[in-house]
Each structure stands twice: as C-alpha cells, then as structure tokens.
Amino acid sequence: MADLSVNLCGISLPNPFVLASGPLTWNAEAIQAAFAAGAAAAVTKTIRPQATVNPVPHIADAGRGSLLNTEGWSDFTAEEWLQRELPALQGRSEGVLIASLGHTPEEVAEMVGPIAESGPDLLELVSYRAEDAAPMVAVARSKTHLPVLIKVTANWPNLLDVVEACLQAGADGVTAIDSIGPTLRIDVESGEPLLGSFAWLSGRAILPISLRVVAQVCQRYGVPVVGTGGVGQAEDAVEMIMAGATAVGVHSLPLLQGLGWFDKTRARLDRWLEAHEHQRLADLRGVALQ
C-alpha cells in the first residue's frame, strides 16, 4: 500500500481528505460519523455568536456533481457549541478537528479563546469580506497558539493580496476555496430560481477554479493549503496535490453520495499511486507548479 499520510501545519493526517465545513459537519455526532467513515479531519459548520436561520430549501442539485446553496453558518450559537457539541468531541480516538469561526474580527475576538480551549486541533477563519480576513487572523493569533487557517474565496479580485496580509498577520496556512458566486439556475417549469434567489456554487463545476487558486497561493507563498472545491474522485485529489495542496477538502460529493465516498476514494487513490509506482502521496506535492 502507498503512504497516503500528509502533514498539515505540524499535524499528521493518515490520508489527505478533510471534510470541509457544511451540512455534514453540523454537530458532534455528524463529525464523529465522518471520522468513522474515513475522513482524516473535519471542519465544523462556521461558528458565530448567534445561530443562523436557513431558508427552506437552501440546497439544490445543480447537476453533474455540483450543488447550489443559500445556506448560512451554524444552526447553533457559539454557546451551544461550547456547552454541548465541542465537549462531545473531546477524547475522540480518531480524527483531526478544525473549528471554523467567523465572520468578523469582533466575533473572533469574542469566541476564539474559549473555543480554542475546548479541544479543536486547528482553527479555520472565514469571512464574506476580504478586508476582515487579516484582522481576524491577527486577533486569533493574539489569543491562541493553535494553527490558524484562513479560508479564501475566488470571488475576491485581490485574493493573493488578502492571503499575503493574512500570512503577515500570523496565519499558518490557507483553505482555498469557498463556494463561488453569486450564481443562478432556473426551474424552466416554474420560471423561478431553483432556490428562490441567487445562490452559491460548489462541487465538480468549480474544480478548475480551485486548482488555479491553490497553484497561485502555493507558487507565491509555499504555505500549507487545504485545496477545497470540486474534488469528486481520486484523480481530482491527485491534481490538488500536484497543484501544491497539502490536504484536500471535500463536501459536495460526500453529501451527494454518502460518507462511503471516503473509503471508496481513499482505496482508489491508493490503487492509482501503486499503478503509477508512487510510494508516497506527499512526493507529488507541487510537481505541476513549474
């Protein structure tokens, strides 16, 4: 068998697959199920002081392994995460836990200390506003020694400048990318948008964009990157690693196909490496960047 392990910000993962923040990580039980299914790490739904109220429906199948969503952050308050969900994940026997926090510097300042002390292995910061990213990192870095990832989106025209500012503020790595949007699909029978409005796109359709961003970040900065967006099969994960990613974030395909996706894809990745006479997945990191 090939060695699928990777090292993310000093933390060893037995395989590269990180279940990205989303519906499958909405609470402790769901995260435990992902670990049991073979996800090496999982990112919580984004925690904010107040819970969101999602519209119904807020996810639609966009076809060919892609999804539209109008989903917000976590359905639980930060206090609920601290009192119930995060304690339930302490003492786990497997799986690296990444706590997602947002969306403003003020919110991060309020939450990051207690959440960092509640048991996650890393933090991931996410904002809808590019100008908030570096200040969020600076606040988190001042209050915790945990590794900090900043999640970026290709929607920002100055994305690389944002990454640089975040690294200067103390970020240890980058998650690239968030969903793309706003986008639109229309139900031709009703003449209405699938989700009632503009929505955000994830899944197979955004793979070429996420690969481009991962490659740009890795070329310029050489930092750990969780390449996220569009990975649907083992060969896509190989592309992410070749583009420079350290680990591979996934969500849409496990959501569409079930958590069995992890074991199936991990086994196929092992077979691909053996067929191509590669002993270690990590040896392929960045080979396409030239």
N, C-alpha and C positions, 0 to 999 in steps of 0.2 A: 504493500500500500504506500501511496505517496504521502508526504508530510504536508497536511493542509493548514498547519498552525501559522498564525501571524502574531505580531506584537504591536498592539495599539497603545501608544503613549505609555509604554512600560508595562502593560498588562497583557499577558499571554491569552490568546484565544485558540481553542482547538481546531477551529475552522474559521473562514473569513466572514461568515454570514451573521449580520446584525439585523434583527427585526426592527425596522425603523418605527418611529412614533406614528401611531394611528389607531384604528378601531381594535386591532388585535392586541394592543397593549393598554387597554382602558382601565384595567385594575390588576391587583396582585395575582389573582387566580389565572387570568389570561396570560400574564407574563410567565408564570410557572409552567403553564401548558406549552408555551413556546420553547422554553428551555428543555422540557421533556421531549419535545419533538425534534430537537437538534439545533436550535438557534444558539449560537455561541454567546450572543449578547442581545439585549433588548432595550429599547428606549421607551420610557413611559410616554403616555399622552402628555402634551405640554401642560405643565402645572402653572396656574396663575392664582392669585389670591382668591378670586371669585370663579365659580363654575360657569361654563357656557350653557346656553340653551340652543341646541341644534334644531334647525328646521327639519321637518319630516315630509318627504325623504331628503337625505342630504348626500347620498352616494348613488351614482348611476353607472352602468356598464357602458363604456364608450366603444366597445368592440376591440377585437384583436389584442386582448390582454391589457387594455387601458381602462382607466376609470376617471369619471368626473366627480368632484365633491364640492360641497359648500359647508364642509364640517369645520367647526371651531376647535378650541382647545379642549381640555379635560372637562368631563361632566362632574368632576368632584372639585371641591375647593382645596386650596393648599392645606388647610387644617385637616380635612378628611384624609388627604394623602399622608400627612404626618401622624395622625392618630391611628389610622387603620391600614392603609394599603402598604406603605413602606415598611412598617414593623412586621407585616406578614411575610415580607421578602427577606428579612434578616435571618441569618443562619441557614440560608439555602445551600444545598450541596453542589449545585452547578449553576452556570450562567453568570455572565457579567452584566450588572445592572447600570444603565445610563439614565439619569434623571434629566428630563427635558424641562427647562424653565423659560418663561417669557413674561411679557413681551417688551418690557421697558426697564431702564436702569433702576427706577424706583421700585418696581415689583421685585426685581432680582435682589436688590439690597434688603428688602423685607424678608425674602424667603430663603436665600441661599445658605445662610448659616445653619438654621435648623434642618434644612433638607440635606445638606452635605453631611451632617452628623447622624443622619437617620439610616445610613447604610449603603448608598449607591457607590459604585466604583469610579464613575466618571460623571461629569455634568455636560449637558448639551444646551446651549443657549440659542434661542430663536426669537426673531422679531420680524414684523412686517415692514419696519422702517430701517433702511440702511444706516441712517445717522445714529440709530440707537445701538448698533451692534458693538462697536468698540467700547462705548461707555458701560454697556452691560458686562463685557469681559473684564474691564478694569475693576468694577465693583465686585464681581465674583472672585477675581484673583486676590483682592484685598481681604477676603473673608474666608478663603478655604485654600488648602494645598492640594485638593483633588485635581486631576487633569480636567481641563476645560476645552470642549469643542465648541466652535461657533458654526451654526448651520446657516448656509448662504443660499441664495436663490439666483437663478439666471435672469430673473425679472429686473435685477438691479443693473443699470448700464455701467456703473463704476465698480463692478463686483471685485476686481482684483485690488483696487484701492481700499475697499472695505476689508478684504482679507488682510492686507498689509497692516492696516490700522489695528485690527483685532490681534494680530500676532505681536505687534509692538505693545499692545495693552496687556499681553500675557497669555493669550490663547495657546494651547498646546497642539491643537490640530483643528481640522475643518471637516464638517459634514457637507457634502456637495452632491446633489442639490435638493431644494424643497420643490414642491409642486410648481408647475408652470401655469401662468395665467395673467389675467382672466382669459377664459376660453368659452366657447359656445357650441352646443349641439342642440338641434331642434327636432322634436317629435313631429314628423310630417303628417301624422293622422290628426293631431290636435292643433298643430301650428304653434305650440308653446315650447319654450326652452325645456330641456329634459328635467332640470332641477328648478325651474321657475325663474332662473336668472343666469347671469354669467357664473362660471364655475372654474375650478382649478383642475388641471390635468396631471395625472400620474400614470405610471405603468409603461408598457413597452414603447409607446409612441415617443417618450422623452429620452430614450437611451442615447441617441446621438448628441443631444444637448448636454446631458450629464457627463458623458465621456469627454466632451470638449472642455467643460469647466474643470473637471478633475485633472486633465492633462495640463491646462493652463496653470492651475494652482501648483501642481507638482513640479512643472518646469521652472516656475519662477521662485518658489519658496522651499520645495523639498521637505515639506512637513507631513505628518501623518494625515491622511484623508480617508474618511469613510465615504466611498463612492456610492451614491444613492440615487436611484431614479432609472427605471426601465429594465432592470435586470430580471430576466424571466427564466433563464436556463444557465447551465454550467458554462457554456461558451461565452455568454454575456459577462459572467463573473471573471473569466479569464481576460476579456477585454478590459474590464475595470482595473484589474491588477496591472496589466500591460500599460495602461494609461497612467499608472503611478499610484493608484489607490493602495492603501494598506489593508483595509477591510471593505466589505461590500454590504451596503444597506439594501434591504428589500421590504416591501409591504404589499403592493398591489397583487402580485402573483400568489403569495400565500393566502391573501384574502379571497382571491377568486378560486383557488384550487384546494385550499385547506392547508393545515400545518404539515401534512405529509410531504409538502413541497420541499421541506428542508432535508429530510433523509434522502429523498429521491435525487435532489440536485447535488447534495454532498457526494453521493455514490457516483453520480455521473461525472462530477468534477475529478474524482479520484481516478476513474477509468480514463478520462481524457488525458490526464497527466501521465499515467502509465503508458498509454498508447503513443504519446509524444516523447517518451523517455525523459520525463522531468521528475526528479525525485522530490523536489520541494516547490510548493506554490510560490513561496516568497522569492524564489530565484527569478520569477517572471516579472517582478515589480519594476515598472518603468521601462521595459525593453522597447516600447514603441516611442518613447519621448524624443529620440534622436530624429 
